[in-house]
Amino acid sequence: MKSIIKKRLGENSGRLMNCLAFAAGLIFLSLPLLLPGCAGSSHEITFTTDSDKALQLVLEGIEKQDNFFHDQARALFGKAVALDSQFAIAYFFWALSSPSNEDAQARFKLAAQYMDKASQPEQLLIKSHIAMMHDSTGKAHDLLEELVRIKPKSMRAHYLLGNFYYRQQEWDNAEKELKASIDLEPSFAAAYNLLGYLYVNTQRYPEAIQALKKYSELRPNEPNPHDSMGEIFLAMGDYENSIKQYRRALSIESDFIYSRIGIGHNYVFMGDFAKARETYEEVFRNARNSEDTNNAFYWISVSYIHEQNFDKALEIQHRQLEYARGLNDIYVQANVNWRTGAIFYQLDMFDSCLFYMNAVREIYNRPDMQPGMKDTYMRDTYGAEAIVLTRLGQRDEVNKRLAEIKKSAIETRDRLVLMHFAGLEGVISYWNKDYETAIKKLSEADPLSAYHKYYLGMAYYQSGQREKAADLFRQVVEFNRNGFNYALVRPLAQKMLSSFESAS
């Protein structure tokens, strides 16, 4: 299931999650529900509407969204609110299926506006998501726990709480809630999908495959089970079986772009960058909306970074920035400016890096920026600037930014954000040649961040612990969760491993 930005396995790819400093985004949750008073379990969450037809459309839309047919789902949710203009949960799911952040915000506002007409469980669901949007992870957790408290026998309530714990990398708690969901309803397909990703993130590959086989049995005519299996094999480095599974998904649904992108990732890790870009270009040609087009821009740029062709990567970033300006999409503009700055940092062009980080600051200070996203962009931008300023020797400016980031990170009560802050401190300690502190802090960072793992390897290398360094570089090279930050460090880790082999 692509539950956080599309899918969550490790790195932030638009489907996967990682960041140089911090990462945050909309949490996409799927929740099949029952009509109040209709046949079914009284333990489940119900929707509130005066229109049976509107409810039926929402249920059909959720079924589409569960299987990642977001365009079809959006159309159904739009028809539902045309029949019941105060149907809060319909606006909520419409927002989740939106192709742009700006469109999603407009729908979430309407869900909040009519929330008082919904049931308490519906309100808790909407409020928890709004809390995440506003950078209040701790509050979102409290609300989801309340949902489980009042609906203890709801498979969906347990699934949503498990989904939350998954994002926080609280694997034991996530597994407990997902299994509770399955115990209540053994045919709940989404829970098996997410459980499969949990197992692969904890390197329990046989269990991951078994969970996804069960998911496939429950959804035999859908592409996503094969897409998920393709991603699991990709993470394992089994490119042949990964491509086979992705192609099976495409044989079921030819425009299931996530599988097309997954095939491209396989070619990237196999070193065939031209073939990868041919695959990503197909997403351009078959784009159904702005999200698809932005995905194509993103992955083509990432492939050039893997190849260390930074001029071409910058060229693609510029094209995407112009595209986003044409749509007046401030969120994509902010993301592209940040990535452009990060590429210039990689080239040791610090003035250019700071220029683009300042461009991000100008965007996130706009009055139409979502408050929670403003805080996230602040942390990302200050984090990137802190690393640059460290290398320029401006310690006072670095400390000012670190203090602001730390304050914001603590306020979120978000475990992942705090882990990324530890990673940032570790990278800064590395550049200050304080390798002991760097090792300590980077060991506390997100274990699924290949970027921080690379710098942990470098800290061990600089402190003379070559075996530990080599093991970490090997882990980075074999990580196989594609994304922007991974592309920045994977080629460097490969070079370090090659130097060890040459020396031996």
C-alpha positions as CSV (number, residue, x, y, z in Angstrom):
1,M,0.0,0.0,0.0
2,K,1.3,3.4,-0.9
3,S,0.3,4.8,2.5
4,I,2.7,7.7,3.0
5,I,3.0,9.7,-0.2
6,K,2.4,6.5,-2.2
7,K,4.5,3.8,-0.7
8,R,6.8,3.5,2.2
9,L,9.8,1.3,2.2
10,G,12.7,3.6,3.2
11,E,13.7,6.5,1.0
12,N,11.5,9.4,-0.1
13,S,10.9,9.0,-3.8
14,G,7.5,10.4,-3.8
15,R,6.6,6.9,-2.9
16,L,9.4,6.1,-0.5
17,M,10.7,8.2,2.4
18,N,14.0,9.8,3.3
19,C,15.5,13.3,3.5
20,L,18.8,15.1,3.9
21,A,17.5,16.8,7.1
22,F,13.9,16.0,7.6
23,A,10.9,14.5,5.7
24,A,7.2,15.1,6.1
25,G,4.2,14.9,3.9
26,L,0.6,14.0,3.7
27,I,-0.4,10.7,5.2
28,F,-2.6,8.8,2.7
29,L,-4.9,6.4,4.6
30,S,-7.4,4.0,3.2
31,L,-10.5,3.2,5.2
32,P,-13.4,1.1,3.9
33,L,-16.5,1.9,6.0
34,L,-20.1,0.9,6.6
35,L,-23.3,2.9,6.3
36,P,-25.0,3.7,9.7
37,G,-27.8,1.2,10.2
38,C,-26.7,-1.1,7.4
39,A,-25.9,-4.7,7.7
40,G,-22.4,-5.3,9.1
41,S,-20.4,-5.2,12.3
42,S,-21.5,-2.6,14.8
43,H,-17.8,-2.4,15.9
44,E,-16.7,-0.6,12.7
45,I,-16.5,3.1,11.9
46,T,-19.5,4.4,10.0
47,F,-20.0,7.4,7.7
48,T,-22.5,10.2,8.2
49,T,-24.6,11.3,5.2
50,D,-28.2,11.8,4.3
51,S,-27.7,10.3,0.9
52,D,-27.4,6.6,0.4
53,K,-26.2,7.2,-3.2
54,A,-23.4,9.6,-2.0
55,L,-22.3,7.0,0.5
56,Q,-22.2,4.3,-2.2
57,L,-20.1,6.6,-4.4
58,V,-17.7,7.1,-1.5
59,L,-17.4,3.4,-0.8
60,E,-16.7,2.8,-4.5
61,G,-14.1,5.6,-4.4
62,I,-12.4,4.1,-1.4
63,E,-12.2,0.8,-3.2
64,K,-10.5,2.5,-6.1
65,Q,-8.2,4.5,-3.8
66,D,-7.3,1.3,-1.9
67,N,-6.0,0.0,-5.1
68,F,-4.3,3.3,-6.1
69,F,-6.6,4.3,-9.0
70,H,-6.6,7.8,-7.7
71,D,-8.1,9.5,-10.8
72,Q,-11.1,7.3,-10.7
73,A,-11.5,7.7,-7.0
74,R,-11.4,11.5,-7.3
75,A,-14.2,11.4,-9.8
76,L,-16.4,9.3,-7.5
77,F,-15.7,11.5,-4.4
78,G,-16.6,14.6,-6.5
79,K,-19.9,13.1,-7.5
80,A,-20.6,12.2,-3.8
81,V,-20.2,15.8,-2.6
82,A,-22.4,17.0,-5.5
83,L,-25.2,14.9,-3.8
84,D,-24.3,15.9,-0.3
85,S,-22.4,19.1,-0.1
86,Q,-21.8,18.7,3.6
87,F,-20.4,15.2,3.5
88,A,-17.2,15.7,5.5
89,I,-15.6,12.3,5.0
90,A,-16.1,12.5,1.3
91,Y,-14.1,15.7,1.2
92,F,-11.5,14.0,3.4
93,F,-11.0,11.1,1.0
94,W,-11.2,13.5,-2.0
95,A,-8.3,15.4,-0.5
96,L,-6.3,12.2,0.0
97,S,-6.7,11.3,-3.7
98,S,-5.6,14.8,-4.9
99,P,-2.7,15.1,-7.3
100,S,-1.4,18.3,-5.8
101,N,-0.9,19.6,-2.3
102,E,-2.7,22.8,-3.0
103,D,-5.8,20.9,-4.2
104,A,-5.6,18.6,-1.1
105,Q,-5.6,21.6,1.2
106,A,-8.8,23.0,-0.3
107,R,-10.6,19.6,0.3
108,F,-9.2,19.2,3.8
109,K,-10.6,22.7,4.7
110,L,-14.1,21.6,3.6
111,A,-13.8,18.3,5.5
112,A,-12.9,20.4,8.6
113,Q,-15.7,22.9,7.9
114,Y,-18.4,20.2,8.0
115,M,-16.8,18.0,10.6
116,D,-19.3,18.9,13.3
117,K,-22.0,17.0,11.2
118,A,-19.9,13.8,11.4
119,S,-19.6,11.1,14.0
120,Q,-17.0,11.1,16.7
121,P,-14.8,8.4,15.0
122,E,-15.0,10.3,11.7
123,Q,-14.0,13.5,13.5
124,L,-11.0,11.7,15.2
125,L,-9.9,10.5,11.8
126,I,-10.1,13.9,10.2
127,K,-8.5,15.7,13.2
128,S,-5.6,13.2,13.3
129,H,-4.8,13.9,9.7
130,I,-5.1,17.7,10.2
131,A,-2.7,17.4,13.1
132,M,-0.2,15.6,10.9
133,M,-0.6,18.4,8.3
134,H,0.1,21.0,11.0
135,D,3.3,19.2,12.1
136,S,1.7,17.9,15.3
137,T,2.6,14.3,15.2
138,G,2.2,13.7,18.9
139,K,-1.4,15.1,18.8
140,A,-2.2,12.9,15.8
141,H,-1.0,9.9,17.8
142,D,-3.2,10.9,20.7
143,L,-6.2,11.1,18.4
144,L,-5.6,7.8,16.8
145,E,-5.2,6.1,20.2
146,E,-8.6,7.7,21.2
147,L,-10.1,6.2,18.0
148,V,-8.9,2.7,19.0
149,R,-10.2,3.3,22.6
150,I,-13.7,4.0,21.5
151,K,-13.6,1.4,18.6
152,P,-11.5,-1.4,20.2
153,K,-12.9,-4.0,17.9
154,S,-12.6,-2.0,14.7
155,M,-10.0,-3.5,12.3
156,R,-9.7,-0.2,10.6
157,A,-9.0,1.7,13.8
158,H,-6.2,-0.7,14.6
159,Y,-4.9,-0.5,11.1
160,L,-4.7,3.3,11.2
161,L,-2.8,3.2,14.5
162,G,-0.5,0.6,13.0
163,N,0.0,2.8,10.0
164,F,1.0,5.7,12.3
165,Y,3.5,3.5,14.2
166,Y,4.9,2.3,10.9
167,R,5.7,5.9,9.9
168,Q,7.4,6.4,13.2
169,Q,9.4,3.2,12.7
170,E,8.0,1.8,16.0
171,W,8.1,-1.6,14.4
172,D,6.9,-3.7,17.4
173,N,3.9,-1.4,18.0
174,A,3.1,-1.3,14.3
175,E,3.2,-5.1,14.0
176,K,1.0,-5.5,17.1
177,E,-1.7,-3.2,15.7
178,L,-1.6,-4.6,12.2
179,K,-2.0,-8.2,13.5
180,A,-4.8,-7.0,15.7
181,S,-6.5,-5.7,12.6
182,I,-6.0,-9.0,10.8
183,D,-7.2,-11.0,13.8
184,L,-10.5,-9.0,13.7
185,E,-10.8,-9.4,9.9
186,P,-8.5,-12.0,8.3
187,S,-9.4,-10.8,4.8
188,F,-8.3,-7.2,5.3
189,A,-5.9,-7.0,2.4
190,A,-4.3,-3.6,3.2
191,A,-3.0,-4.8,6.5
192,Y,-1.1,-7.7,4.8
193,N,0.5,-5.2,2.4
194,L,1.7,-2.9,5.0
195,L,2.9,-5.8,7.2
196,G,5.0,-7.0,4.2
197,Y,6.7,-3.6,4.1
198,L,7.3,-3.7,7.9
199,Y,9.0,-7.1,7.6
200,V,11.3,-6.0,4.8
201,N,12.3,-2.9,6.7
202,T,13.2,-5.2,9.6
203,Q,15.0,-7.6,7.2
204,R,12.5,-10.4,7.7
205,Y,12.3,-11.2,4.0
206,P,10.6,-14.6,4.0
207,E,7.8,-13.2,6.2
208,A,7.5,-10.2,3.9
209,I,7.1,-12.4,0.9
210,Q,4.5,-14.5,2.7
211,A,2.5,-11.4,3.8
212,L,2.5,-10.2,0.2
213,K,1.5,-13.6,-1.2
214,K,-1.6,-13.4,1.1
215,Y,-2.2,-9.9,-0.1
216,S,-2.1,-11.1,-3.7
217,E,-4.5,-14.0,-2.9
218,L,-7.0,-11.4,-1.5
219,R,-6.6,-9.1,-4.5
220,P,-5.9,-11.5,-7.4
221,N,-7.0,-9.1,-10.1
222,E,-5.3,-5.9,-9.0
223,P,-1.9,-4.7,-10.0
224,N,-0.7,-3.4,-6.6
225,P,0.1,-6.8,-5.0
226,H,2.6,-7.5,-7.8
227,D,3.9,-3.9,-7.6
228,S,4.5,-4.4,-3.9
229,M,6.2,-7.7,-4.5
230,G,8.3,-6.1,-7.2
231,E,9.5,-3.5,-4.6
232,I,10.3,-6.2,-2.1
233,F,12.5,-8.1,-4.6
234,L,14.1,-4.8,-5.6
235,A,15.0,-4.1,-1.9
236,M,16.5,-7.6,-1.8
237,G,18.6,-6.9,-4.9
238,D,16.8,-9.6,-6.9
239,Y,16.3,-7.5,-10.0
240,E,15.1,-10.3,-12.3
241,N,12.2,-11.2,-10.1
242,S,11.5,-7.5,-9.3
243,I,11.1,-6.6,-13.0
244,K,9.0,-9.8,-13.5
245,Q,6.6,-8.7,-10.8
246,Y,6.4,-5.1,-12.0
247,R,5.6,-6.3,-15.5
248,R,2.9,-8.6,-14.1
249,A,1.3,-5.5,-12.5
250,L,1.5,-3.7,-15.9
251,S,-0.1,-6.6,-17.6
252,I,-3.1,-6.2,-15.3
253,E,-3.2,-2.3,-15.6
254,S,-1.1,-0.8,-18.3
255,D,-1.0,2.7,-16.9
256,F,-0.1,1.7,-13.3
257,I,2.8,4.1,-13.3
258,Y,4.3,3.0,-10.0
259,S,5.3,-0.3,-11.6
260,R,6.8,1.5,-14.6
261,I,8.8,3.6,-12.2
262,G,9.9,0.5,-10.3
263,I,11.2,-1.1,-13.5
264,G,13.3,2.1,-14.0
265,H,14.7,1.8,-10.5
266,N,15.9,-1.7,-11.3
267,Y,17.8,-0.4,-14.3
268,V,19.4,2.4,-12.2
269,F,20.8,-0.1,-9.7
270,M,21.9,-2.4,-12.5
271,G,23.9,0.6,-13.9
272,D,21.8,1.0,-17.1
273,F,20.9,4.6,-16.7
274,A,19.8,5.1,-20.3
275,K,17.4,2.2,-20.1
276,A,16.1,3.6,-16.8
277,R,15.4,7.0,-18.4
278,E,13.6,5.4,-21.3
279,T,11.3,3.8,-18.7
280,Y,10.8,7.0,-16.8
281,E,10.1,8.9,-20.1
282,E,7.1,6.6,-20.6
283,V,5.6,8.2,-17.5
284,F,5.8,11.5,-19.3
285,R,4.1,10.2,-22.4
286,N,1.3,8.5,-20.4
287,A,0.9,11.1,-17.6
288,R,-2.7,11.4,-16.4
289,N,-2.2,14.4,-14.2
290,S,0.4,16.8,-12.7
291,E,1.5,14.2,-10.1
292,D,2.5,11.8,-12.9
293,T,4.4,14.5,-14.7
294,N,6.2,15.6,-11.5
295,N,7.1,11.9,-10.9
296,A,8.7,11.7,-14.3
297,F,10.7,14.9,-13.8
298,Y,11.9,13.7,-10.4
299,W,13.0,10.2,-11.4
300,I,14.8,11.3,-14.5
301,S,16.7,13.9,-12.5
302,V,17.5,11.3,-9.8
303,S,18.9,8.9,-12.5
304,Y,21.3,11.6,-13.7
305,I,22.5,12.1,-10.1
306,H,23.2,8.4,-9.7
307,E,25.2,8.8,-12.9
308,Q,26.9,11.9,-11.4
309,N,25.8,13.9,-14.4
310,F,24.9,17.0,-12.4
311,D,24.5,19.3,-15.4
312,K,21.7,17.2,-16.8
313,A,20.2,16.8,-13.3
314,L,20.1,20.6,-12.9
315,E,18.6,20.9,-16.4
316,I,15.7,18.6,-15.5
317,Q,15.2,20.5,-12.2
318,H,15.0,23.7,-14.1
319,R,12.4,22.2,-16.4
320,Q,10.3,21.0,-13.5
321,L,10.5,24.4,-11.8
322,E,9.1,26.1,-14.9
323,Y,6.4,23.5,-15.0
324,A,5.5,24.1,-11.4
325,R,5.4,27.8,-11.9
326,G,3.1,27.4,-14.7
327,L,0.7,25.5,-12.4
328,N,1.4,28.0,-9.5
329,D,2.2,24.9,-7.4
330,I,4.2,26.4,-4.5
331,Y,4.9,23.1,-2.9
332,V,6.6,21.6,-5.9
333,Q,8.5,24.9,-6.5
334,A,9.8,24.7,-2.9
335,N,10.8,21.0,-3.4
336,V,12.6,21.7,-6.7
337,N,14.5,24.7,-5.3
338,W,15.6,22.6,-2.3
339,R,16.8,19.8,-4.5
340,T,18.6,22.3,-6.8
341,G,20.4,23.7,-3.9
342,A,21.4,20.3,-2.7
343,I,22.9,19.5,-6.1
344,F,25.0,22.6,-6.0
345,Y,26.1,21.6,-2.5
346,Q,27.3,18.3,-4.0
347,L,29.3,20.4,-6.4
348,D,30.9,22.4,-3.6
349,M,29.1,25.5,-5.1
350,F,28.0,26.8,-1.7
351,D,26.9,30.3,-2.8
352,S,24.5,28.7,-5.3
353,C,23.3,26.3,-2.7
354,L,22.5,29.1,-0.3
355,F,20.8,31.0,-3.1
356,Y,18.3,28.2,-3.7
357,M,17.7,27.6,0.0
358,N,16.8,31.2,0.3
359,A,14.4,30.7,-2.6
360,V,12.7,28.0,-0.6
361,R,12.5,30.4,2.4
362,E,10.7,33.0,0.3
363,I,8.2,30.3,-0.8
364,Y,7.5,28.9,2.7
365,N,7.0,32.4,4.1
366,R,4.2,33.0,1.7
367,P,0.8,33.5,3.4
368,D,-0.8,30.7,1.4
369,M,1.7,28.1,2.6
370,Q,0.2,25.4,4.9
371,P,1.5,26.1,8.4
372,G,2.7,22.6,9.0
373,M,4.5,22.4,5.7
374,K,6.1,25.8,6.5
375,D,7.7,24.3,9.6
376,T,8.9,21.3,7.6
377,Y,10.5,23.4,4.9
378,M,12.1,25.6,7.6
379,R,13.8,22.6,9.2
380,D,14.9,21.3,5.8
381,T,16.2,24.6,4.7
382,Y,18.0,25.5,7.9
383,G,19.4,22.0,8.0
384,A,21.0,22.3,4.6
385,E,22.2,25.8,5.4
386,A,23.7,24.6,8.6
387,I,25.8,22.0,6.8
388,V,27.0,24.6,4.2
389,L,27.8,27.2,6.9
390,T,29.7,24.5,8.9
391,R,31.9,24.0,5.9
392,L,32.4,27.8,5.6
393,G,33.4,28.0,9.3
394,Q,30.4,30.2,10.4
395,R,29.8,28.4,13.7
396,D,27.6,31.0,15.3
397,E,25.2,30.9,12.3
398,V,25.2,27.2,12.4
399,N,24.3,27.1,16.1
400,K,21.4,29.6,15.5
401,R,19.9,27.3,12.9
402,L,20.4,24.2,15.0
403,A,18.6,25.8,17.9
404,E,15.6,26.7,15.7
405,I,15.5,23.2,14.2
406,K,15.7,21.5,17.6
407,K,12.9,23.6,19.1
408,S,10.7,22.8,16.1
409,A,11.6,19.1,16.1
410,I,10.8,18.7,19.8
411,E,7.4,20.4,19.4
412,T,6.4,17.9,16.7
413,R,6.7,14.9,19.1
414,D,7.7,13.1,15.9
415,R,10.3,10.3,16.4
416,L,11.4,10.3,12.8
417,V,12.0,14.1,12.8
418,L,14.0,13.8,16.0
419,M,16.1,11.0,14.4
420,H,16.8,13.2,11.4
421,F,17.9,16.0,13.7
422,A,20.4,13.6,15.3
423,G,21.6,12.7,11.8
424,L,22.0,16.4,11.0
425,E,24.1,16.9,14.1
426,G,26.2,14.0,13.1
427,V,26.9,15.3,9.6
428,I,27.9,18.7,11.1
429,S,30.1,16.9,13.7
430,Y,31.7,15.0,10.8
431,W,32.6,18.2,8.9
432,N,33.9,19.7,12.2
433,K,36.2,16.6,12.3
434,D,34.7,15.5,15.6
435,Y,34.4,11.9,14.5
436,E,33.5,10.5,17.9
437,T,30.5,12.8,18.2
438,A,29.6,12.1,14.6
439,I,29.5,8.4,15.2
440,K,27.4,8.8,18.3
441,K,24.8,11.1,16.6
442,L,24.7,9.3,13.3
443,S,24.1,6.0,15.1
444,E,21.0,7.6,16.5
445,A,19.8,8.7,13.1
446,D,17.1,7.1,10.9
447,P,18.4,3.6,10.2
448,L,16.6,3.8,6.8
449,S,18.5,6.9,5.8
450,A,21.2,5.8,3.5
451,Y,22.5,9.4,3.5
452,H,23.2,9.3,7.2
453,K,24.5,5.8,7.0
454,Y,27.1,6.9,4.4
455,Y,28.3,9.7,6.7
456,L,28.5,7.2,9.6
457,G,30.7,5.1,7.4
458,M,32.9,8.1,6.6
459,A,33.2,9.0,10.3
460,Y,34.4,5.4,11.0
461,Y,36.8,5.6,8.1
462,Q,38.3,8.9,9.3
463,S,38.7,7.5,12.8
464,G,40.6,4.5,11.4
465,Q,37.9,1.9,11.8
466,R,38.0,0.6,8.2
467,E,36.1,-2.6,8.6
468,K,33.1,-0.9,10.1
469,A,33.3,1.7,7.4
470,A,33.4,-0.8,4.6
471,D,30.4,-2.7,6.0
472,L,28.4,0.5,6.1
473,F,29.4,1.5,2.6
474,R,28.3,-1.9,1.4
475,Q,25.0,-1.5,3.2
476,V,24.5,1.9,1.3
477,V,25.3,0.4,-2.1
478,E,22.9,-2.6,-1.5
479,F,20.2,-0.5,0.1
480,N,18.2,-0.4,-3.2
481,R,15.5,2.1,-2.1
482,N,15.7,4.7,-4.7
483,G,15.4,8.4,-4.0
484,F,17.1,11.8,-4.3
485,N,19.3,11.6,-1.2
486,Y,20.2,8.0,-1.9
487,A,21.4,9.1,-5.4
488,L,23.7,11.7,-3.7
489,V,25.6,9.1,-1.7
490,R,25.3,5.7,-3.4
491,P,28.0,6.6,-6.0
492,L,30.3,7.9,-3.3
493,A,29.9,4.7,-1.3
494,Q,30.7,2.7,-4.4
495,K,33.9,4.6,-4.9
496,M,34.9,4.1,-1.2
497,L,34.3,0.3,-1.6
498,S,36.4,0.3,-4.8
499,S,39.2,2.1,-3.0
500,F,39.2,-0.6,-0.3
501,E,39.3,-3.4,-2.9
502,S,42.2,-1.7,-4.7
503,A,44.2,-1.2,-1.5
504,S,43.8,-4.9,-0.6
